[in-house]
């Protein structure tokens, strides 16, 4: 992948994941009225509008409370991963973890943080697009050729107002 983070030290990488837990609260203080994070609403709508009744979530914060009644550990129809740590796996391990979920017969709604993908700079593929958002999708499709990978992400320049440190910004539905 053509994503490089040479200026990020290993010490900074280890503390990055802690920041997102409080970042949402910092951002929320700028709003007077009650609201819902758009990406959280998108995930909830996806689950309800597609009729999923049993799900498993892998998350590291307070989101998706509206889906808690559908939570099960046994035979979920869909697994939803929003955990920021998932995006920090080395690229090959990330694919291995995705395949484990898919091998359990569960569909996967996967949220990846584009800033963490290939953070160790261990994966290189010059055939991928220069646009990192498109490159991530191309990489997933290339590494999961027997699966259907649908990119549900929005393509935008991040200016800090998108809550990407609460819910990762790259969303995929993988079957």
PyMOL commands that set and color helices and strands:
alter all, ss='L'
color gray80, all
select helices_A, chain A and resi 10-28+38-49+65-70+84-88+91-103+132-143
alter helices_A, ss='H'
color red, helices_A
select strands_A, chain A and resi 55-58+78-81+107-112+149-151+170-174
alter strands_A, ss='S'
color yellow, strands_A
deselect
rebuild
show_as cartoon
